[in-house]
């Protein structure tokens, strides 16, 4: 697949009424397999394994690379990744490109923290309120350094890291949910630092999500949770050592 040449000038294929192989065979979506393939195929040192529906603020890449050229004021000896604050906007609102635009939408109620109505603890970021209140400055620096320990033990961060970071557990599927929590748990066991960027953010595709029951996924969530807590977590504790402040 990676060697296949694609004609980018050709029009998009017509996928109307197409039954995919996955749907035809009633397969669960192996999201972590896809994540690992994409990450390991990257040709850059830094990788950003974001979901396809998340859009970064403009000029993130050049600002990030410029920041890396400056002296590292953290002087950390711990493994680290660089974290985004994440938001969502109403369906009729254009995605903000800068932090000033984002702050304006938040003030008007046209934007909200990501999954505020679904799982606020999953995306509660250290120093989030201070991040919103801080003066907007040009360029990029690390605003806050946090860890995935209480009260952020349920945090599912989106971050820039490298292929030295733990991979995603390929036994987990999209339908079963919590598919990234095991990676965050390993990172906690390894005492990772999460460096929150001050002038960068992600925005989910337009629409502020509200909680809805999903019967099709409900049948998968329970067994996957059992797999995570009764098997995977114990295996990780044997491999990496347990941490009293770490949880999935």
Beta strands, then each sheet from edge to edge (+ up, - down):
strand 1: 46-48
strand 2: 54-56
strand 3: 80-89
strand 4: 111-113
strand 5: 142-146
strand 6: 159-162
strand 7: 193-204
sheet 1: 1+ 6- 3+ 4-
sheet 2: 1+ 6- 3+ 7+ 2-
sheet 3: 1+ 6- 3+ 7+ 5-
end
